């Protein structure tokens, strides 16, 4: 019970950090190309991760872990950031929220396939209801987006769900922050090469907001968020803790209300209440 409670706390903190990722990416791709942004955020995070591994004298993963770490790198270091960056050139960050509601389902499916978890049938009912609630709310607020953007976001959700499930399984042996750190280091040679080969045309024309967006997705979205997220998945179960991401769109809107003083309408409150109930139900039957 204590382990699950600790996993819930870590997972919630990870989701809170991730809630700023898509808005920050949307700001950053206004001045950075999606390819450069993906490579730069991974390279910056990899340098910090390498320093942590060195200072804390972490043992290198075994050869049998290398394949799984490569899957994590392809899913969450390369795939999700690049695909969402491309998608956000064709839709707003609000429209992309529709697809974040599908991420817990994708994570749960890969938890069954890759991590051997077997949630009860009631879990899937709550999970689908929560996803439909998020999607319905997001569509009512922002429309359907473009066909190309929608396709890119669906692909992003698939590879991200795989990366989450694979990383959570590894975290039980290596530790949460070690998994994302090693995955970043594995991807770093390729990511650094891509960043060097695709620099912005005019560095002086890049706005402060774009730099801040790059900073957020590099330090928080790409590293710190994953430290808490993978720990939460490992302690609380991939399928169960994965449902917490249903709260991510609403956390983002809550931040907008508190920080930007935007109005919080009653449909958000109602949808949030339904989603919280779905998360509680899904966790009970996971």
N, C-alpha and C positions, 0 to 999 in steps of 0.2 A: 504493500500500500504506500509506504514512504517513497519507494522508487517511482511509482506511478505519479504520485503527487509532485515529486521533483521533476519528473519528465514533463508534466503538464505546465509547470512554471517555466521551464526552459523553452518549451515549445511556444508558449504564449509570447515570451520575450522575442524569440526568433521571428514570429509572425508580425509582431509590432515593428521590428526593424525592417522586415521585407515590405511592409505596407507603403513605404516611401520609395520603393524601387522603380515602379513603373512611372510615377510622376517625374522622378529624377532623370530617368532614361529619356522621357519625352522632352524634357528641357535640354538635355545634353545633345540629342540628335539634331537639334536645331542648328548647331554649329559643327558638330563632329559627325563623320560618316558612321553608320552602324558597325562597319568592319573595324574601323580604328577604335571606336568606343569599346567594342567587345575585347579587342586585343589589349588596349591600354588598361582597362579596369582589371583584367586578369593579370597583367604584368605588374601593376602596382601592388595588387593583393599578394601576388606570389613573392615579391621582394619582402613584404612584411611577414608572410608566413615562413619564408626561409629563415629570417632572422629569429623568429620565435623558436623554430625547430633547433636552430644552432645554439641559442642561449640556454634553452631548457634541455639540451643534449638528448633529444629523442632518438630512439633506435630506429633504423631504417626498416620499412616494411619488408616482409618476405616476398619471394618471387610469386607465390600463389595469390598474394594480395594485389600484385601489379595489374592484373587483368581487371579486377573490380575497380581499382582506382582509376584506370583508364576510362571505364564506363562512366564513372562519376565525373571525370574531367570533360568527357564528350557531352554529357547531359547538362551539367550545371555551370561549367566554366566556359564552354564554347557554344553549345546548342541553344540553351534558353536565352542567354544574353543577346546572341546574334539574331536569332529569329524574332525575339520581341523588339529589338532595335529596328529591324527591317519592317516589322508590322506597324510600329508606331510612326512610321513615315506615311502610313495610309489610314491611320485612325488616331483618335485622341486616347489619352491614358484612361479616361472614363469608359470609353468603349471597350478597351482591353480588359476591364474588370469582369465582363461577361465570362471570359475564358478562365480567369482565376478561380471562378466558382466550379470549374470542372477539374481543377488540379487535385483536390482531395480524392476524387473518384479514380483518377489516373494513378495516384500514389497507392491507393488501396489495391487496385488491380495488380500493380507490380509487386506489392507486398505479398500477394498470394502467389504470384509466379516466381519471384526471386527470393523472397524471405521466408516462404513457407507458412505464412499466417493464414488462418482460417476463420474469418469473421462469421458471425451468425447471420441468418437471412434478414433479421430485423435491422442489422447494421446497414445493409445495402438499401433498405427502404428509407432510413433516416438520411443516409448519404445522398441518395438521389433527390429526396425532397429538399435538402439543404442546397444542393447544386442548382435545382430548378428555381428556388427562391432567389438566390444570388443572381442567376441569369435573368429572371423576370424583372427584378429590381433594376439591374444595370441596363437592360433594353429599354425599360420605361423612362430611364433618365437620359440615355444618350443615343438611342438608335442602334442600328445593326452594323454599321461600319462597312468597309469595302470588302469585296470578295477575296481579293489577294491578301488583305490584312487579316481577314478571318482565317484563311488557310494557314498563314504563317503562325498565327497564335495557336491554332490547334496542334500544329507540329511542335511548337514550343512546349505546350502542356505535356505532350507525350514524352519527349526526351527529358523534361524536368522530372516527371513522375518516376521515370526509370532511375534517374540520378539520385533522387531522394531515397528510394527503396534500397538501392545498392549501397549508398553511403551509410544508411542507418544500420544495415547488416554488418558492414565493416566497423562501424563505430563501437559495436559491442566488444570488439577485440582491440582496436587501435585507439579508441577515444574520439569524440566528436571533432575537436579542433584539429587533431592530427590528421583525420581523414581529408578534410577540405584543404589543409595545408599541403599534404603530399600530392593531392590531385592538382592543385595550383602549380606546384613545382614540376610535375610531369608535363603539364601543358605549357609551361613558361617558355621553352625554346621556340615553339611554334608561334605562340602569342606575341612574343617580343619581335620575332621576324615579321609578322603581319603588321604590327604597329609601326615598325621602322619603314616598311614598304608602302604604307598607306597613310602618310602624315596629312594633316589639314593643309589646304592650299595656302591659307593666310593665317598664321598664328596670331597676328595682331588683331584680327577681326573677330576672334572668339570672345564671347561675352562672359562676364563674371558668373552669370547664372549657369552657363554651360560648364564652366570650370567647377562650380559647386556641385552640379549634377554628377560630373565625372568623379569628383571626390567622394560623394556619398555612395555611388554604386561600387566604387573600388574598395573602400574601407569597410562600409557597413553591409551593403548587399552581398558583396563577394567574399567577405571573410568573417566579420564579427557576427552577422546574422546566422551564418552556417554553424558557427561554434555552438550556439544555443540550440539551433534547430536540430542538428544531428544528435546532440545529446538528448534532446527531448524525444526524438523518434526511437533512439536506442533504449531509453529507460521506459517509455510509456507504450511502445508498440507503434509500428509504422502506420497501420490502418487507423488506429485510434487517434494518435496525435496528429496525423495528417489531416483529420477533419477540422482542426483548428484554423486551417487556411481559409475556410469559409468565412471567417471573421475578418480577413485581410481587407476586403473592399470597404467595410464599414469602419475599420480602424483608420483607413486613409481619409474617409469622409469626416470622421471625428477629429482627426488632426487638422483638417481644413477648417473645421468650425472653431477649434481652440486657438490655433496659430494664426489663421487668416481671417478669423471672425466671419466665416461664411455661415449662412443660415442652415440649420439642420431641420429638415421637414419631417412631418409625422410618418410618411411612408418609409423613411430610413429607420425610424424607431421601431415601427411594426415589423419590417423585414429583419432587423437585427434580432428582435425577440424570437421570431420563428427560427432563425439560424442558430441562435444560442440553444434553443430547445433541441434542434436537430443534432448539434454537436454533442450535447449531453446524452441524447438517445443513442447516437452512433458509438460513443465511447463506452456506454454501458454494455452494448452487445458486440463489441469488437473482440 
